[in-house]
């Protein structure tokens, strides 16, 4: 009787596996056909989906070699997807790989399979599911360490032991569809994040807290004000940017002035890369009637004439 049930279960899993493979081939054919006439931005999404799908297929093949039914490991994938979406919506902070591994292996019966790479395989499949079902890319990046880290941490960094990988969630949808994304954010919060990130970037990736408030004050954002018409409580928003790992706030090194300084964390580095900032500045200069090719002296001369 037990043998018959096991044979029936294996037969069902074989049929499900064959059905999934047929579906994957159909998707591949559709993507090739769609990519021929797509704008460049959409072509990038197709290539991104293809990359994650291939990685997921390899992971699924290895999962099938473990002593685990497809129903069980698919439930583990769903568990990771739910955890990532809910945490990103709740806090926006990056997620570490050990945290996701704990989500996968929280059942004590799976601990042994954890040594066979179960968590890593499930996470890989979850990355593809997030992109395919929600248009979200769960991208793995290196966590940015504070510039003035403790000596012990510096020694670890020199030996390569201090690098920590984290996952961040990004919308991979074309620009015109991103307002429908699961991660759609308040435009005012994103605007403030961009402004502060830009100021820190222009200051050489590190800006004292006093200097930041001085620059913000020049555009009408005063320290201590809790009712800004656009940004509301700005001090609270800055704390949120630190929690979400857009900024790192740490004690200043001697001679920099002020008690604390801000540095860019991995969320800012990834979401606002230098090329995006450069494009934004060129657009601002264009609107101001200043050529992006003008030298600094030309700009100063033009301002003095005005």
TORKOL-4160 file (C-alpha; in steps of 0.2 Angstrom, whole numbers, padded with zeros to 4 digits, m for minus):
306
<pt num="1" X="0000" Y="0000" Z="0000"/>
<pt num="2" X="0014" Y="0012" Z="0005"/>
<pt num="3" X="0023" Y="0008" Z="m0011"/>
<pt num="4" X="0008" Y="0011" Z="m0021"/>
<pt num="5" X="0005" Y="0028" Z="m0013"/>
<pt num="6" X="0024" Y="0033" Z="m0016"/>
<pt num="7" X="0023" Y="0027" Z="m0034"/>
<pt num="8" X="0007" Y="0038" Z="m0037"/>
<pt num="9" X="0015" Y="0053" Z="m0028"/>
<pt num="10" X="0031" Y="0051" Z="m0039"/>
<pt num="11" X="0020" Y="0050" Z="m0055"/>
<pt num="12" X="0011" Y="0066" Z="m0050"/>
<pt num="13" X="0027" Y="0075" Z="m0047"/>
<pt num="14" X="0034" Y="0069" Z="m0064"/>
<pt num="15" X="0018" Y="0076" Z="m0073"/>
<pt num="16" X="0019" Y="0092" Z="m0064"/>
<pt num="17" X="0037" Y="0094" Z="m0068"/>
<pt num="18" X="0034" Y="0090" Z="m0087"/>
<pt num="19" X="0020" Y="0103" Z="m0087"/>
<pt num="20" X="0031" Y="0116" Z="m0079"/>
<pt num="21" X="0045" Y="0113" Z="m0092"/>
<pt num="22" X="0032" Y="0115" Z="m0106"/>
<pt num="23" X="0026" Y="0131" Z="m0099"/>
<pt num="24" X="0044" Y="0137" Z="m0097"/>
<pt num="25" X="0047" Y="0133" Z="m0115"/>
<pt num="26" X="0031" Y="0143" Z="m0120"/>
<pt num="27" X="0036" Y="0158" Z="m0110"/>
<pt num="28" X="0054" Y="0158" Z="m0118"/>
<pt num="29" X="0046" Y="0157" Z="m0136"/>
<pt num="30" X="0034" Y="0172" Z="m0131"/>
<pt num="31" X="0048" Y="0182" Z="m0124"/>
<pt num="32" X="0059" Y="0180" Z="m0140"/>
<pt num="33" X="0044" Y="0185" Z="m0151"/>
<pt num="34" X="0040" Y="0200" Z="m0139"/>
<pt num="35" X="0058" Y="0207" Z="m0138"/>
<pt num="36" X="0059" Y="0210" Z="m0157"/>
<pt num="37" X="0049" Y="0226" Z="m0157"/>
<pt num="38" X="0050" Y="0232" Z="m0139"/>
<pt num="39" X="0058" Y="0249" Z="m0134"/>
<pt num="40" X="0075" Y="0247" Z="m0126"/>
<pt num="41" X="0068" Y="0248" Z="m0108"/>
<pt num="42" X="0056" Y="0234" Z="m0111"/>
<pt num="43" X="0070" Y="0224" Z="m0119"/>
<pt num="44" X="0080" Y="0226" Z="m0103"/>
<pt num="45" X="0066" Y="0219" Z="m0093"/>
<pt num="46" X="0065" Y="0204" Z="m0105"/>
<pt num="47" X="0083" Y="0200" Z="m0103"/>
<pt num="48" X="0082" Y="0202" Z="m0084"/>
<pt num="49" X="0067" Y="0190" Z="m0084"/>
<pt num="50" X="0077" Y="0178" Z="m0094"/>
<pt num="51" X="0092" Y="0179" Z="m0083"/>
<pt num="52" X="0082" Y="0175" Z="m0067"/>
<pt num="53" X="0072" Y="0162" Z="m0075"/>
<pt num="54" X="0088" Y="0152" Z="m0081"/>
<pt num="55" X="0095" Y="0153" Z="m0063"/>
<pt num="56" X="0078" Y="0147" Z="m0056"/>
<pt num="57" X="0077" Y="0133" Z="m0068"/>
<pt num="58" X="0095" Y="0127" Z="m0062"/>
<pt num="59" X="0089" Y="0129" Z="m0044"/>
<pt num="60" X="0073" Y="0119" Z="m0047"/>
<pt num="61" X="0083" Y="0105" Z="m0055"/>
<pt num="62" X="0094" Y="0104" Z="m0039"/>
<pt num="63" X="0079" Y="0105" Z="m0028"/>
<pt num="64" X="0072" Y="0090" Z="m0037"/>
<pt num="65" X="0087" Y="0080" Z="m0032"/>
<pt num="66" X="0084" Y="0083" Z="m0013"/>
<pt num="67" X="0073" Y="0072" Z="m0003"/>
<pt num="68" X="0059" Y="0085" Z="m0004"/>
<pt num="69" X="0042" Y="0085" Z="m0013"/>
<pt num="70" X="0039" Y="0100" Z="m0025"/>
<pt num="71" X="0024" Y="0105" Z="m0015"/>
<pt num="72" X="0035" Y="0107" Z="0000"/>
<pt num="73" X="0049" Y="0118" Z="m0008"/>
<pt num="74" X="0036" Y="0128" Z="m0018"/>
<pt num="75" X="0028" Y="0132" Z="m0001"/>
<pt num="76" X="0045" Y="0138" Z="0005"/>
<pt num="77" X="0047" Y="0149" Z="m0010"/>
<pt num="78" X="0030" Y="0157" Z="m0006"/>
<pt num="79" X="0036" Y="0160" Z="0011"/>
<pt num="80" X="0051" Y="0169" Z="0006"/>
<pt num="81" X="0041" Y="0180" Z="m0007"/>
<pt num="82" X="0029" Y="0185" Z="0007"/>
<pt num="83" X="0042" Y="0189" Z="0019"/>
<pt num="84" X="0052" Y="0200" Z="0007"/>
<pt num="85" X="0036" Y="0209" Z="0001"/>
<pt num="86" X="0029" Y="0212" Z="0018"/>
<pt num="87" X="0046" Y="0218" Z="0026"/>
<pt num="88" X="0049" Y="0230" Z="0011"/>
<pt num="89" X="0032" Y="0238" Z="0013"/>
<pt num="90" X="0034" Y="0239" Z="0031"/>
<pt num="91" X="0051" Y="0246" Z="0034"/>
<pt num="92" X="0060" Y="0247" Z="0016"/>
<pt num="93" X="0076" Y="0241" Z="0024"/>
<pt num="94" X="0087" Y="0228" Z="0015"/>
<pt num="95" X="0086" Y="0210" Z="0020"/>
<pt num="96" X="0101" Y="0199" Z="0024"/>
<pt num="97" X="0104" Y="0182" Z="0016"/>
<pt num="98" X="0105" Y="0174" Z="0034"/>
<pt num="99" X="0088" Y="0182" Z="0038"/>
<pt num="100" X="0080" Y="0173" Z="0022"/>
<pt num="101" X="0089" Y="0157" Z="0026"/>
<pt num="102" X="0081" Y="0157" Z="0043"/>
<pt num="103" X="0064" Y="0159" Z="0035"/>
<pt num="104" X="0067" Y="0144" Z="0024"/>
<pt num="105" X="0074" Y="0133" Z="0038"/>
<pt num="106" X="0063" Y="0138" Z="0052"/>
<pt num="107" X="0056" Y="0120" Z="0052"/>
<pt num="108" X="0068" Y="0110" Z="0062"/>
<pt num="109" X="0065" Y="0095" Z="0050"/>
<pt num="110" X="0074" Y="0105" Z="0036"/>
<pt num="111" X="0090" Y="0109" Z="0046"/>
<pt num="112" X="0099" Y="0094" Z="0038"/>
<pt num="113" X="0094" Y="0100" Z="0020"/>
<pt num="114" X="0101" Y="0117" Z="0025"/>
<pt num="115" X="0118" Y="0110" Z="0023"/>
<pt num="116" X="0114" Y="0104" Z="0005"/>
<pt num="117" X="0111" Y="0122" Z="0000"/>
<pt num="118" X="0092" Y="0122" Z="0002"/>
<pt num="119" X="0090" Y="0140" Z="0007"/>
<pt num="120" X="0101" Y="0147" Z="m0007"/>
<pt num="121" X="0091" Y="0137" Z="m0020"/>
<pt num="122" X="0074" Y="0142" Z="m0013"/>
<pt num="123" X="0080" Y="0160" Z="m0013"/>
<pt num="124" X="0085" Y="0159" Z="m0031"/>
<pt num="125" X="0068" Y="0152" Z="m0036"/>
<pt num="126" X="0059" Y="0166" Z="m0026"/>
<pt num="127" X="0069" Y="0180" Z="m0035"/>
<pt num="128" X="0062" Y="0173" Z="m0051"/>
<pt num="129" X="0044" Y="0172" Z="m0044"/>
<pt num="130" X="0045" Y="0190" Z="m0038"/>
<pt num="131" X="0050" Y="0196" Z="m0055"/>
<pt num="132" X="0038" Y="0186" Z="m0065"/>
<pt num="133" X="0023" Y="0188" Z="m0054"/>
<pt num="134" X="0025" Y="0206" Z="m0047"/>
<pt num="135" X="0038" Y="0214" Z="m0058"/>
<pt num="136" X="0050" Y="0216" Z="m0043"/>
<pt num="137" X="0068" Y="0212" Z="m0044"/>
<pt num="138" X="0076" Y="0206" Z="m0028"/>
<pt num="139" X="0094" Y="0212" Z="m0031"/>
<pt num="140" X="0108" Y="0206" Z="m0020"/>
<pt num="141" X="0121" Y="0220" Z="m0016"/>
<pt num="142" X="0135" Y="0223" Z="m0004"/>
<pt num="143" X="0131" Y="0232" Z="0012"/>
<pt num="144" X="0140" Y="0248" Z="0013"/>
<pt num="145" X="0151" Y="0250" Z="0029"/>
<pt num="146" X="0153" Y="0266" Z="0038"/>
<pt num="147" X="0168" Y="0276" Z="0033"/>
<pt num="148" X="0175" Y="0278" Z="0051"/>
<pt num="149" X="0172" Y="0260" Z="0056"/>
<pt num="150" X="0180" Y="0252" Z="0072"/>
<pt num="151" X="0198" Y="0246" Z="0070"/>
<pt num="152" X="0192" Y="0228" Z="0072"/>
<pt num="153" X="0180" Y="0230" Z="0058"/>
<pt num="154" X="0194" Y="0238" Z="0047"/>
<pt num="155" X="0205" Y="0222" Z="0050"/>
<pt num="156" X="0191" Y="0211" Z="0045"/>
<pt num="157" X="0188" Y="0221" Z="0029"/>
<pt num="158" X="0206" Y="0219" Z="0024"/>
<pt num="159" X="0205" Y="0201" Z="0025"/>
<pt num="160" X="0188" Y="0200" Z="0016"/>
<pt num="161" X="0178" Y="0194" Z="0031"/>
<pt num="162" X="0167" Y="0209" Z="0034"/>
<pt num="163" X="0158" Y="0210" Z="0017"/>
<pt num="164" X="0139" Y="0207" Z="0020"/>
<pt num="165" X="0127" Y="0204" Z="0006"/>
<pt num="166" X="0109" Y="0211" Z="0007"/>
<pt num="167" X="0094" Y="0210" Z="m0004"/>
<pt num="168" X="0085" Y="0226" Z="m0010"/>
<pt num="169" X="0068" Y="0226" Z="m0019"/>
<pt num="170" X="0066" Y="0236" Z="m0034"/>
<pt num="171" X="0052" Y="0239" Z="m0047"/>
<pt num="172" X="0058" Y="0231" Z="m0064"/>
<pt num="173" X="0042" Y="0238" Z="m0073"/>
<pt num="174" X="0044" Y="0250" Z="m0087"/>
<pt num="175" X="0043" Y="0268" Z="m0081"/>
<pt num="176" X="0025" Y="0272" Z="m0086"/>
<pt num="177" X="0019" Y="0257" Z="m0076"/>
<pt num="178" X="0029" Y="0259" Z="m0060"/>
<pt num="179" X="0015" Y="0268" Z="m0051"/>
<pt num="180" X="0005" Y="0252" Z="m0051"/>
<pt num="181" X="0020" Y="0243" Z="m0043"/>
<pt num="182" X="0019" Y="0234" Z="m0026"/>
<pt num="183" X="0033" Y="0246" Z="m0020"/>
<pt num="184" X="0025" Y="0263" Z="m0026"/>
<pt num="185" X="0031" Y="0276" Z="m0014"/>
<pt num="186" X="0026" Y="0293" Z="m0009"/>
<pt num="187" X="0033" Y="0305" Z="m0022"/>
<pt num="188" X="0038" Y="0318" Z="m0008"/>
<pt num="189" X="0048" Y="0305" Z="0002"/>
<pt num="190" X="0057" Y="0299" Z="m0014"/>
<pt num="191" X="0060" Y="0317" Z="m0019"/>
<pt num="192" X="0068" Y="0321" Z="m0002"/>
<pt num="193" X="0078" Y="0305" Z="m0003"/>
<pt num="194" X="0085" Y="0311" Z="m0020"/>
<pt num="195" X="0089" Y="0329" Z="m0014"/>
<pt num="196" X="0098" Y="0323" Z="0002"/>
<pt num="197" X="0107" Y="0309" Z="m0008"/>
<pt num="198" X="0113" Y="0322" Z="m0021"/>
<pt num="199" X="0119" Y="0334" Z="m0008"/>
<pt num="200" X="0129" Y="0320" Z="0001"/>
<pt num="201" X="0136" Y="0314" Z="m0016"/>
<pt num="202" X="0141" Y="0332" Z="m0021"/>
<pt num="203" X="0151" Y="0334" Z="m0005"/>
<pt num="204" X="0161" Y="0319" Z="m0009"/>
<pt num="205" X="0150" Y="0305" Z="m0002"/>
<pt num="206" X="0151" Y="0312" Z="0016"/>
<pt num="207" X="0142" Y="0327" Z="0023"/>
<pt num="208" X="0142" Y="0334" Z="0041"/>
<pt num="209" X="0124" Y="0336" Z="0049"/>
<pt num="210" X="0126" Y="0354" Z="0051"/>
<pt num="211" X="0131" Y="0357" Z="0033"/>
<pt num="212" X="0116" Y="0347" Z="0027"/>
<pt num="213" X="0104" Y="0357" Z="0037"/>
<pt num="214" X="0112" Y="0373" Z="0031"/>
<pt num="215" X="0109" Y="0367" Z="0013"/>
<pt num="216" X="0092" Y="0362" Z="0016"/>
<pt num="217" X="0088" Y="0378" Z="0024"/>
<pt num="218" X="0093" Y="0387" Z="0008"/>
<pt num="219" X="0078" Y="0379" Z="0000"/>
<pt num="220" X="0066" Y="0382" Z="0014"/>
<pt num="221" X="0068" Y="0366" Z="0024"/>
<pt num="222" X="0071" Y="0372" Z="0042"/>
<pt num="223" X="0078" Y="0360" Z="0056"/>
<pt num="224" X="0066" Y="0358" Z="0070"/>
<pt num="225" X="0050" Y="0362" Z="0059"/>
<pt num="226" X="0038" Y="0347" Z="0059"/>
<pt num="227" X="0025" Y="0354" Z="0047"/>
<pt num="228" X="0034" Y="0357" Z="0031"/>
<pt num="229" X="0020" Y="0358" Z="0017"/>
<pt num="230" X="0028" Y="0344" Z="0007"/>
<pt num="231" X="0039" Y="0334" Z="0017"/>
<pt num="232" X="0031" Y="0335" Z="0034"/>
<pt num="233" X="0043" Y="0331" Z="0049"/>
<pt num="234" X="0059" Y="0332" Z="0039"/>
<pt num="235" X="0070" Y="0326" Z="0054"/>
<pt num="236" X="0058" Y="0310" Z="0056"/>
<pt num="237" X="0060" Y="0308" Z="0037"/>
<pt num="238" X="0079" Y="0308" Z="0039"/>
<pt num="239" X="0078" Y="0295" Z="0052"/>
<pt num="240" X="0068" Y="0284" Z="0041"/>
<pt num="241" X="0081" Y="0286" Z="0027"/>
<pt num="242" X="0094" Y="0280" Z="0039"/>
<pt num="243" X="0083" Y="0265" Z="0044"/>
<pt num="244" X="0080" Y="0261" Z="0026"/>
<pt num="245" X="0098" Y="0261" Z="0022"/>
<pt num="246" X="0098" Y="0276" Z="0011"/>
<pt num="247" X="0110" Y="0285" Z="0023"/>
<pt num="248" X="0123" Y="0280" Z="0036"/>
<pt num="249" X="0124" Y="0292" Z="0051"/>
<pt num="250" X="0139" Y="0291" Z="0062"/>
<pt num="251" X="0150" Y="0301" Z="0073"/>
<pt num="252" X="0161" Y="0313" Z="0064"/>
<pt num="253" X="0180" Y="0311" Z="0063"/>
<pt num="254" X="0189" Y="0325" Z="0071"/>
<pt num="255" X="0191" Y="0341" Z="0061"/>
<pt num="256" X="0175" Y="0338" Z="0050"/>
<pt num="257" X="0164" Y="0350" Z="0061"/>
<pt num="258" X="0148" Y="0345" Z="0070"/>
<pt num="259" X="0144" Y="0330" Z="0079"/>
<pt num="260" X="0138" Y="0318" Z="0066"/>
<pt num="261" X="0140" Y="0316" Z="0047"/>
<pt num="262" X="0129" Y="0307" Z="0034"/>
<pt num="263" X="0136" Y="0295" Z="0021"/>
<pt num="264" X="0127" Y="0285" Z="0007"/>
<pt num="265" X="0121" Y="0268" Z="0010"/>
<pt num="266" X="0117" Y="0254" Z="m0002"/>
<pt num="267" X="0099" Y="0259" Z="m0006"/>
<pt num="268" X="0105" Y="0276" Z="m0011"/>
<pt num="269" X="0120" Y="0269" Z="m0021"/>
<pt num="270" X="0108" Y="0257" Z="m0030"/>
<pt num="271" X="0093" Y="0268" Z="m0033"/>
<pt num="272" X="0102" Y="0284" Z="m0037"/>
<pt num="273" X="0117" Y="0280" Z="m0047"/>
<pt num="274" X="0129" Y="0293" Z="m0053"/>
<pt num="275" X="0123" Y="0292" Z="m0071"/>
<pt num="276" X="0105" Y="0296" Z="m0065"/>
<pt num="277" X="0111" Y="0311" Z="m0055"/>
<pt num="278" X="0121" Y="0317" Z="m0070"/>
<pt num="279" X="0106" Y="0316" Z="m0081"/>
<pt num="280" X="0095" Y="0325" Z="m0069"/>
<pt num="281" X="0108" Y="0339" Z="m0067"/>
<pt num="282" X="0110" Y="0341" Z="m0086"/>
<pt num="283" X="0091" Y="0343" Z="m0087"/>
<pt num="284" X="0091" Y="0356" Z="m0074"/>
<pt num="285" X="0105" Y="0366" Z="m0083"/>
<pt num="286" X="0095" Y="0364" Z="m0099"/>
<pt num="287" X="0080" Y="0372" Z="m0091"/>
<pt num="288" X="0091" Y="0386" Z="m0084"/>
<pt num="289" X="0098" Y="0389" Z="m0101"/>
<pt num="290" X="0115" Y="0383" Z="m0097"/>
<pt num="291" X="0124" Y="0371" Z="m0108"/>
<pt num="292" X="0130" Y="0355" Z="m0100"/>
<pt num="293" X="0146" Y="0358" Z="m0109"/>
<pt num="294" X="0149" Y="0375" Z="m0101"/>
<pt num="295" X="0164" Y="0376" Z="m0090"/>
<pt num="296" X="0162" Y="0381" Z="m0072"/>
<pt num="297" X="0169" Y="0398" Z="m0076"/>
<pt num="298" X="0156" Y="0401" Z="m0090"/>
<pt num="299" X="0143" Y="0397" Z="m0078"/>
<pt num="300" X="0149" Y="0409" Z="m0065"/>
<pt num="301" X="0151" Y="0422" Z="m0079"/>
<pt num="302" X="0133" Y="0419" Z="m0084"/>
<pt num="303" X="0127" Y="0421" Z="m0066"/>
<pt num="304" X="0136" Y="0437" Z="m0063"/>
<pt num="305" X="0128" Y="0445" Z="m0079"/>
<pt num="306" X="0111" Y="0441" Z="m0072"/>
